[in-house]
Amino acid sequence: MIKSMTGFGRSEMSADNKKITIEMKSVNHRYLDVNIKTPKKLSFYDTFLRNLLKKYIERGKVDIFVTYEDESDNGKVLSYDGALAMEYAKYIEQMGRELKIENDITTSALIKCQDIFVMKDSTIDEEQMEKLLTEVFEEAAKNFVNTRITEGENLKNDLIDKLNQMAEYVSFIEERSPQIIEEYKKKITEKINELLENQQIDENRIIMEVTLFADKICVDEEIVRLKSHIDGMKNTLLKGGAVGRKLDFVAQEMNREANTILSKSSDIEITDVGIELKTIIEKVREQIQNIE
């Protein structure tokens, strides 16, 4: 199947009062470019998530957003440092003796001392978190890939329609080319007759002129290559896979052949069709830019 590089996926799961939401979106890019935004508490999972993503896609600029909520006591834990409290009490008592002032230390006074009570984030069970992250990420990734597949199928169908149209243009050029030579032969014969009037015409000279003209405008090789490229691109699209780079190269070759046909053309009909052919090749190239 063909995949687009444009996609979106989302998933949300909860376990043990912890909720994780993952969203991912992508646009086209020559390589795989991943940007992950996670809460500070989960930042050390970035590499883990990058490696998971590689199982699902090969190319594209991907933005991944991870949201984490801990609903158990707001995810905070109160920490008491007893050793530090004893140190404070000891030095307050020492200060009273040295300054010969009353030692009126109380518990309520001690709790105002810095760092005796500290509010910390609750610790994470890494094994449990990794399992939950994996489940959420893989569901989001599957939804993400499905949108890329749907868009890819639309691209494939549109490209095949354009390739069929290209094949019609190439067939017209192929059929028209011999007619141009015959028309040229007729035209040059009439011109010579007009100039020479009743004098005898050198048929060999006419044949030589027509042969030189035919060689100059001959596009047989270009037509053969264009037909081959069109059939090859169709087969590649139907086969599927990560074929974007290959198709882009083929489209460049198509454009080169179309340019050559136009440069050799001396016929208005072929020129008009050649311009239409180039236009549709450019449209094909634009569409291919979105294929993985």
PAGUPA-315750 format. One record per residue (C-alpha): residue in one letter; chain; x, y, z. Coordinates in Angstrom, 2 decimals. Layout:
[rec a A [X Y Z]];
...
REM end
This chain:
[rec m A [0.00 0.00 0.00]];
[rec i A [0.98 3.62 -0.54]];
[rec k A [1.30 5.90 2.49]];
[rec s A [1.10 9.66 2.54]];
[rec m A [3.53 11.57 4.74]];
[rec t A [0.63 13.64 6.05]];
[rec g A [-1.14 12.12 9.04]];
[rec f A [-2.56 12.55 12.53]];
[rec g A [-3.03 10.16 15.44]];
[rec r A [-4.18 10.47 19.04]];
[rec s A [-4.64 8.17 22.02]];
[rec e A [-5.40 8.58 25.72]];
[rec m A [-5.22 6.01 28.53]];
[rec s A [-5.39 5.98 32.34]];
[rec a A [-4.00 3.56 34.92]];
[rec d A [-3.56 3.91 38.70]];
[rec n A [-4.75 7.52 38.62]];
[rec k A [-2.16 8.37 35.98]];
[rec k A [-3.34 9.58 32.57]];
[rec i A [-1.24 9.86 29.43]];
[rec t A [-2.32 11.51 26.19]];
[rec i A [-0.23 11.27 23.03]];
[rec e A [-0.85 13.17 19.80]];
[rec m A [1.27 12.94 16.66]];
[rec k A [1.09 14.73 13.33]];
[rec s A [3.33 14.78 10.28]];
[rec v A [4.06 16.52 7.00]];
[rec n A [6.35 15.60 4.11]];
[rec h A [10.13 15.58 4.53]];
[rec r A [13.05 14.01 2.68]];
[rec y A [14.03 11.96 5.75]];
[rec l A [12.60 10.99 9.13]];
[rec d A [12.66 14.09 11.33]];
[rec v A [11.08 13.60 14.77]];
[rec n A [10.35 16.28 17.36]];
[rec i A [9.05 15.04 20.74]];
[rec k A [7.62 17.29 23.43]];
[rec t A [7.23 15.54 26.78]];
[rec p A [6.74 16.78 30.35]];
[rec k A [10.02 17.16 32.24]];
[rec k A [9.06 14.20 34.38]];
[rec l A [9.00 11.92 31.31]];
[rec s A [11.78 13.49 29.25]];
[rec f A [14.08 10.48 29.68]];
[rec y A [11.62 8.42 27.58]];
[rec d A [12.27 10.49 24.43]];
[rec t A [14.74 8.03 22.90]];
[rec f A [12.45 5.13 23.77]];
[rec l A [9.55 6.80 21.91]];
[rec r A [11.74 7.62 18.89]];
[rec n A [12.68 3.97 18.54]];
[rec l A [9.03 2.94 18.82]];
[rec l A [8.07 5.32 16.02]];
[rec k A [10.59 3.76 13.62]];
[rec k A [8.49 0.59 13.64]];
[rec y A [5.66 2.49 11.96]];
[rec i A [7.09 5.03 9.49]];
[rec e A [10.22 5.66 7.44]];
[rec r A [9.92 9.27 6.27]];
[rec g A [8.25 12.52 7.28]];
[rec k A [8.56 15.42 9.69]];
[rec v A [6.74 14.21 12.82]];
[rec d A [5.72 16.19 15.89]];
[rec i A [4.77 14.16 18.97]];
[rec f A [3.11 15.72 22.01]];
[rec v A [2.94 13.79 25.30]];
[rec t A [0.72 15.00 28.18]];
[rec y A [0.94 13.43 31.65]];
[rec e A [-1.45 13.86 34.56]];
[rec d A [-1.08 12.29 38.00]];
[rec e A [-4.44 12.42 39.81]];
[rec s A [-3.19 10.78 43.00]];
[rec d A [-2.91 13.66 45.54]];
[rec n A [-2.00 15.93 42.65]];
[rec g A [1.11 13.83 42.11]];
[rec k A [2.86 15.50 45.09]];
[rec v A [4.50 13.95 48.15]];
[rec l A [5.38 15.83 51.38]];
[rec s A [8.87 15.01 52.58]];
[rec y A [10.12 15.55 56.20]];
[rec d A [13.85 15.81 56.93]];
[rec g A [14.20 14.83 60.62]];
[rec a A [18.00 15.01 60.64]];
[rec l A [17.89 18.57 59.36]];
[rec a A [15.30 19.51 62.02]];
[rec m A [17.63 18.18 64.73]];
[rec e A [20.48 20.24 63.30]];
[rec y A [18.33 23.37 63.37]];
[rec a A [17.30 22.66 67.01]];
[rec k A [20.92 22.03 68.07]];
[rec y A [22.21 25.27 66.56]];
[rec i A [19.29 27.31 67.92]];
[rec e A [20.02 25.96 71.39]];
[rec q A [23.76 26.71 70.93]];
[rec m A [22.93 30.24 69.77]];
[rec g A [20.82 30.80 72.92]];
[rec r A [23.68 29.74 75.18]];
[rec e A [26.30 31.81 73.39]];
[rec l A [24.14 34.94 73.28]];
[rec k A [22.76 34.27 76.77]];
[rec i A [19.17 34.62 75.61]];
[rec e A [16.15 32.52 76.35]];
[rec n A [15.81 29.46 74.15]];
[rec d A [12.12 29.57 73.20]];
[rec i A [12.32 27.06 70.34]];
[rec t A [9.02 25.34 69.53]];
[rec t A [7.81 22.92 66.85]];
[rec s A [5.87 25.68 65.12]];
[rec a A [9.06 27.71 64.95]];
[rec l A [11.08 24.81 63.57]];
[rec i A [8.68 24.11 60.70]];
[rec k A [9.40 27.57 59.38]];
[rec c A [13.03 26.63 58.87]];
[rec q A [13.97 26.01 55.25]];
[rec d A [13.85 22.50 53.73]];
[rec i A [12.54 20.66 56.81]];
[rec f A [9.30 20.07 54.94]];
[rec v A [9.57 19.80 51.13]];
[rec m A [6.86 19.12 48.58]];
[rec k A [8.19 16.75 45.91]];
[rec d A [6.76 15.08 42.85]];
[rec s A [5.80 11.50 43.52]];
[rec t A [8.27 8.94 42.17]];
[rec i A [7.45 7.05 38.97]];
[rec d A [7.36 3.30 38.70]];
[rec e A [9.51 3.15 35.55]];
[rec e A [8.43 -0.33 34.50]];
[rec q A [4.74 0.52 34.89]];
[rec m A [5.21 3.89 33.15]];
[rec e A [7.04 2.32 30.20]];
[rec k A [4.25 -0.21 29.76]];
[rec l A [1.55 2.48 29.84]];
[rec l A [3.52 4.74 27.50]];
[rec t A [3.99 1.88 25.05]];
[rec e A [0.26 1.07 24.98]];
[rec v A [-0.76 4.69 24.46]];
[rec f A [1.96 5.36 21.89]];
[rec e A [1.23 2.26 19.81]];
[rec e A [-2.49 3.02 19.68]];
[rec a A [-1.77 6.62 18.64]];
[rec a A [0.76 5.37 16.06]];
[rec k A [-1.75 2.93 14.55]];
[rec n A [-4.34 5.70 14.23]];
[rec f A [-1.62 7.90 12.77]];
[rec v A [-0.59 5.30 10.19]];
[rec n A [-4.22 4.64 9.22]];
[rec t A [-4.70 8.28 8.27]];
[rec r A [-1.48 8.12 6.22]];
[rec i A [-2.74 4.98 4.46]];
[rec t A [-6.12 6.56 3.66]];
[rec e A [-4.46 9.66 2.26]];
[rec g A [-1.93 7.48 0.43]];
[rec e A [-4.69 5.52 -1.33]];
[rec n A [-6.25 8.79 -2.48]];
[rec l A [-2.87 9.91 -3.79]];
[rec k A [-2.35 6.61 -5.61]];
[rec n A [-5.73 6.79 -7.36]];
[rec d A [-5.15 10.40 -8.37]];
[rec l A [-1.67 9.63 -9.68]];
[rec i A [-2.87 6.67 -11.74]];
[rec d A [-5.54 8.89 -13.33]];
[rec k A [-2.85 11.44 -14.20]];
[rec l A [-0.57 8.72 -15.59]];
[rec n A [-3.39 7.47 -17.84]];
[rec q A [-3.82 11.01 -19.11]];
[rec m A [-0.08 11.26 -19.72]];
[rec a A [-0.21 8.01 -21.71]];
[rec e A [-2.89 9.54 -23.96]];
[rec y A [-0.71 12.60 -24.62]];
[rec v A [2.28 10.39 -25.46]];
[rec s A [0.14 8.28 -27.83]];
[rec f A [-1.01 11.43 -29.61]];
[rec i A [2.60 12.57 -30.09]];
[rec e A [3.55 9.10 -31.33]];
[rec e A [0.73 9.10 -33.91]];
[rec r A [1.25 12.70 -34.96]];
[rec s A [5.03 12.51 -35.54]];
[rec p A [4.93 10.48 -38.85]];
[rec q A [2.20 12.78 -40.18]];
[rec i A [4.50 15.79 -39.72]];
[rec i A [7.13 14.18 -41.94]];
[rec e A [4.60 13.46 -44.69]];
[rec e A [3.27 16.99 -44.43]];
[rec y A [6.81 18.37 -44.67]];
[rec k A [7.55 16.21 -47.73]];
[rec k A [4.41 17.43 -49.43]];
[rec k A [5.14 21.03 -48.52]];
[rec i A [8.74 20.97 -49.74]];
[rec t A [7.73 19.25 -52.99]];
[rec e A [5.09 21.87 -53.69]];
[rec k A [7.58 24.63 -52.90]];
[rec i A [10.18 23.22 -55.28]];
[rec n A [7.56 22.75 -58.01]];
[rec e A [6.54 26.35 -57.58]];
[rec l A [10.12 27.55 -57.87]];
[rec l A [11.17 25.30 -60.73]];
[rec e A [7.83 25.39 -62.51]];
[rec n A [8.01 22.80 -65.29]];
[rec q A [11.59 21.72 -64.69]];
[rec q A [12.31 18.20 -63.51]];
[rec i A [12.54 17.72 -59.71]];
[rec d A [15.44 15.79 -58.21]];
[rec e A [13.59 13.22 -56.11]];
[rec n A [16.77 12.20 -54.30]];
[rec r A [17.28 15.76 -53.13]];
[rec i A [13.77 15.82 -51.70]];
[rec i A [14.32 12.48 -49.98]];
[rec m A [17.56 13.81 -48.45]];
[rec e A [15.87 16.97 -47.16]];
[rec v A [12.99 14.97 -45.67]];
[rec t A [15.40 12.52 -44.06]];
[rec l A [17.37 15.33 -42.43]];
[rec f A [14.16 16.91 -41.20]];
[rec a A [12.85 13.59 -39.87]];
[rec d A [16.11 12.98 -38.01]];
[rec k A [15.97 16.44 -36.49]];
[rec i A [12.43 16.08 -35.12]];
[rec c A [12.56 12.36 -34.29]];
[rec v A [11.26 11.68 -30.75]];
[rec d A [10.98 7.89 -30.95]];
[rec e A [13.47 7.31 -28.13]];
[rec e A [11.77 9.87 -25.88]];
[rec i A [8.38 8.27 -26.51]];
[rec v A [9.69 4.79 -25.71]];
[rec r A [11.26 6.02 -22.46]];
[rec l A [8.14 7.96 -21.45]];
[rec k A [5.96 4.89 -22.01]];
[rec s A [8.36 2.83 -19.93]];
[rec h A [8.39 5.42 -17.12]];
[rec i A [4.58 5.63 -17.09]];
[rec d A [4.17 1.83 -16.90]];
[rec g A [6.94 1.55 -14.31]];
[rec m A [5.38 4.24 -12.09]];
[rec k A [1.97 2.55 -12.29]];
[rec n A [3.46 -0.81 -11.29]];
[rec t A [5.37 0.79 -8.42]];
[rec l A [2.22 2.51 -7.13]];
[rec l A [0.24 -0.73 -7.29]];
[rec k A [3.04 -2.66 -5.57]];
[rec g A [3.18 -0.08 -2.75]];
[rec g A [5.69 0.40 0.04]];
[rec a A [8.00 3.31 0.81]];
[rec v A [8.45 4.35 -2.83]];
[rec g A [8.35 8.16 -2.65]];
[rec r A [12.04 8.73 -3.44]];
[rec k A [12.00 6.28 -6.34]];
[rec l A [8.90 7.88 -7.86]];
[rec d A [10.39 11.34 -7.49]];
[rec f A [13.42 10.25 -9.52]];
[rec v A [11.19 8.73 -12.23]];
[rec a A [9.15 11.95 -12.40]];
[rec q A [12.36 13.94 -12.97]];
[rec e A [13.22 11.61 -15.87]];
[rec m A [9.73 12.09 -17.32]];
[rec n A [10.17 15.83 -17.20]];
[rec r A [13.51 15.55 -19.01]];
[rec e A [11.95 13.53 -21.85]];
[rec a A [9.05 15.98 -22.18]];
[rec n A [11.51 18.88 -22.41]];
[rec t A [13.39 17.11 -25.19]];
[rec i A [10.19 16.50 -27.14]];
[rec l A [9.28 20.18 -26.87]];
[rec s A [12.76 21.29 -27.95]];
[rec k A [12.51 19.13 -31.11]];
[rec s A [8.95 20.05 -31.95]];
[rec s A [8.18 22.16 -35.02]];
[rec d A [4.47 21.33 -34.98]];
[rec i A [1.94 23.44 -33.11]];
[rec e A [-0.21 20.45 -32.18]];
[rec i A [2.69 18.52 -30.67]];
[rec t A [3.89 21.66 -28.91]];
[rec d A [0.46 22.20 -27.34]];
[rec v A [0.25 18.58 -26.21]];
[rec g A [3.87 18.68 -25.00]];
[rec i A [3.06 21.67 -22.80]];
[rec e A [0.04 19.81 -21.38]];
[rec l A [2.29 16.80 -20.80]];
[rec k A [4.83 18.92 -18.88]];
[rec t A [2.07 20.50 -16.82]];
[rec i A [0.68 17.15 -15.72]];
[rec i A [4.18 15.83 -14.97]];
[rec e A [4.69 18.80 -12.63]];
[rec k A [1.40 17.95 -10.90]];
[rec v A [2.55 14.35 -10.53]];
[rec r A [5.83 15.51 -8.99]];
[rec e A [3.97 17.69 -6.49]];
[rec q A [1.78 14.75 -5.45]];
[rec i A [4.76 12.43 -5.15]];
[rec q A [6.38 14.82 -2.64]];
[rec n A [3.72 13.65 -0.14]];
[rec i A [4.37 9.92 -0.58]];
[rec e A [6.49 8.14 2.03]];
REM end
